[in-house]
Amino acid sequence: MVKAVAFFKRRGGMAVEDFQAYWGTRHPEVVTRLPGVRRYVQSHTRLGAYRKGEPVYDGIAEVWFDDTAAMHALRDTPEMAAVQADEARFIDRATMGLIITDEHVIKDEPLLPGAAKGIGFVRRKPGMAVEAFQRHWRDVHGPLGAALPTMRRYVQSHTRRSAYDRGREPAWDGVAITWFDNAAALRAATATPEWRRAQADDPNFIAPGPVPFIITTEHVIVGAGGGTMSPEVCHAHLPHREGRRAIHRGARRSRPLCLCALVRHLGEFSRAACRRPRGLRGRADRL
């Protein structure tokens, strides 16, 4: 199985609450019509992050397929055209980027509802071969990160080797994803000896400088164990009045409108340009 990871900012002038409401309750109507999606997860940047300025991304979409052939089969289909047209309603498509990844689960413990999900965007250190970077990250750094006592889950998503064909450079060499019970547990991890040991390994494979990082809340739209996002959950996380109106509209439908939120993530997949973001902000968290 392969995973597409899409990252993006909201359309200019759009309130964060409106963006999250549309993404979570309206866009899925077109995304869920896409064939071949095995799992679909949205991660919305937490509203508290905006008190310190604009985060590097307003969220990410993760979409799993059986293989890359299933992804490519979506090209030039009416369903994908509908997704792309809807993206312009809430996403600044100039900020959109995507990497196709292989997923490595380093640590996997049960998660509490509403767990804090940290997402770090990683680049290898200059001059390091992709193969060496991925091997060190997985086999050396992975166990160091997994040793953090308050971490529940840890997944590395490595950009596929094909992204580097013919001298190309992807937007990111990978994404590090970590889950903690809450933001306080994440902060507590940074004060442990295990954190310091993992941090000391960073220069061995990661590019110098801060790693862009966002703290999110995860919504599993399609996939085993995730079910669908209920109108009640949507209401709790998307309090803006437009989000409420959308939820009430969805409640009158034959199936929850939030189910469609899954597919919209695939819309982010539709723009697979390799792009490095401008104006990076974020905390340095490199697990």
N, C-alpha and C positions, 0 to 999 in steps of 0.2 A: 504494500500500500504506500502511496505517496501523499504528501500534504502540501497544499498551497497555503502560504502565509501572506496575507495582504495587509498593508498598513496605509493610513491616509489621514487627512484632515477634513474637517467639515467645510461646507461651502461658505465663502466669505460673507460676513454679516449675519450668519445664522447662529442663534443661541445654542449653547451646548445641550440644554434640555430638549430643545426642538430637534436637534440632530439625533440625539439618542432615541427620542420617541419615534421619529420617522424610521430610523434604521431598525429599531426593534419591533415595530408594529406594522409598518407599511411596505417597506422594501421586500420583505419575505414573500409577498404575494407573487412577485415575478421570479424570485430566486428559486423557490421551491418547485418551479416547473422545469428546472434544469435536470436532465437525466444524468445518472452516474454518480451522484453525490452519496457517499457512504456515511459521512459524519460532518457536522457543521457547528462551529462554536464561535460565538461573538464574545469579545472581551472589551468592555466599555471602560475607558479611563475614568477613574473616580473623580467626582466633582470637586473634592478637596484639593486636587492637584492644581486647579485653575486659580486658586488663591495666590499662588506664587508666580503666576504668569502662564504662558501657553506651553503645554507639554509638547514633546516632539511629535506625538500622534494622538488623535482622539480615540484611537482604538485599533484593534487588529481583528481580522477574520481568519479563521483556520478552517480549511475545507479538505476532507480526505477523499481520495479516489482509489480505485483498484490499481490503476497504473496511469502513466502519462498518456497512453492512447485514449483513455476515457476522457481525459482533460482536453486533448486536442480535438476530439470528436465534437466538442461544443462550438468550435469556430464556425462563424458564418451561419449559425442557426437562428431562426426567428426568436427562440427563447433567450439566447444570449443578447441579441439586439435589443430585446425588451429590457433586459437587466441594465445594459449600458445606458439606455435612454433614461431609465429611472435614477441612475447614479447621479446624473447632473442636478437632480432636485435637492440633494443634500450633501454631496461630496465635492470637494475641490479636486477635480480629476488631475490637475497639474501636480498635486502632491502624492498621487497614488503610486505605489510600488508593490512588487510582488516577488517572492522567491519560492521556488519549488524545492522542497526539502525531504530528507530522510529523517525520521524521528527516532531518537534514542531515549528510552525511559531509564533514567539513572536511579531514581528513588520513587516508590509508589506506595503511599500509605492512605488510609481513608481520609476524606476531606469533610470539613464541616460546611454546612450551607453558608453561602456568602463569604467563603474564604478569600483572603487577599491573594491576588494572582499578580506576581511581578514579572515583567517582560523586559529583558535587556537585549539590545541590538548590537551584535558583535562583529568586529573586523579583526582579521589576523594581523600579526605584527609584520611590518614591511620586510619583504625578502623571504618570508617563510612559505614553503610549498603548501598547497592546499591539503595534500594528503597528510603531511606532518602536522599541520594545524588541527585537522579533524581528529587524528589519532591522539594527540596530546590532550585535546579538550575532553575527549570521551574517556580515555584510559587512565590519564594521570589526574587531570583536574576534576573529572567527574566524581571520583571517590572522595576527593577533598570537599567538594560542595555537598555531597550526600551526607557527610558527617555532621552537618549543622544540626544541633539538637532540636530546634524549633521548626525545621522545615518538614512539610508533609509530603510534598511531591516535587520532583525535579526532572524536567525534560529538556534535552538538547535537540534542536532542529537544525541539522546541517544542510546548508545549501548544496544541491546536487552538483556533481562534477561537470555535468553538461553545461552548466551556466558559465563555465570558464572557457568553453570552446572558442577557438580562434582569437584568443587574447582578450576576451570580454571580462569585465568585472561586474559581478552582481551588486545590487544595492547594499547587501549585507552578506557576510560569510556564514551567518547563522543567527539564531535567536535562542536565548536562554530563558526558560520559563520555570518559575518557582511558585509554589503555593505555601502559604502560611495561614494559621487560624485567623489572623487579623493583622492589621498594619503594625500593631504594637509588638506582635511576635516577630515580625520581620525586623523591626528596629532592634529588638532584643538580640537577634542573631548577630547583628553587627558588632556587638560588644563581647563576643565569645572568642576563645583561643582558636576554635575551629575556623571562624571567619578570617582571622588574621593569617592562618596558614593558607587558606584558599587564596586570599588576597596577595600573599607573597608570591604565589605561582603565576599571577596575571602577566607579568612582563615576559614570561617564557613563551607565550603564544598569542597574546592580545596586543593590538596596536596601542601606543601610548595615548593618554588622554582619557577623559571621562567616557563611560559607556552610556549612551542614551537609554533611559529607563522610565517605564510607566508602571503605576500600580492600578490594577483593573479589577472589575468584578466580571466573572465569567458567566455566560449564559449558553448552556448547551441546547441548541435548537433541534438538531437531529443527531442521533447516535445512541449507542448502547448505554443504558443507565441514565441518560440525560433527560429523556422525555421532551416535553415542550415547555415553553415559558408561559405560565398561566397569566390571564389578565390581572390577577391580584398581584403577582410578582412584578409584572410590568408596571403596574400602578405604583408599587413601592419604590421602584428604582427610577421611574420616569415621571416625576411629579408635575411637570409643566402642563399647563392647561391644554395645549395642543396634543400632548401625549395622552391626556385623559380622554379627549374627544376621540382620538384614534382607537383607544382601548374600548370605549363604549361602542364604537362602530363595529369593532371586531367581535364583541360579546353577542351581537345580534346575528352573527353569521353562523352557518351550520358547523363550522369548526373554528377553533381559536385562531384569531388573526396572527397571534404570536408564533404559531407554527411556521408561518411563512418567513419569519425573520431568519431562519436558517439559510434559506436560499439566497437571500440578498447578499450574504457574504461572498457568494460565488461571483457576484457582480464585481467585487473588488478583484477577483481573480482574472477578470476579463482584460484588465490592463496589465500586461506582464512585462512592461518596460523595465529595464534595469536603471534605477535612478537613485542617486544619493541625495538625501534630503538636505534642505537648506535651513540654516538657523537652528541647529540642534540645541536642545535643552534637555536636561535630565540628570538624574543622580547616577553616580558611578556604582553600578551593581553588576558584577561580571560573572556570576555563577554560570 
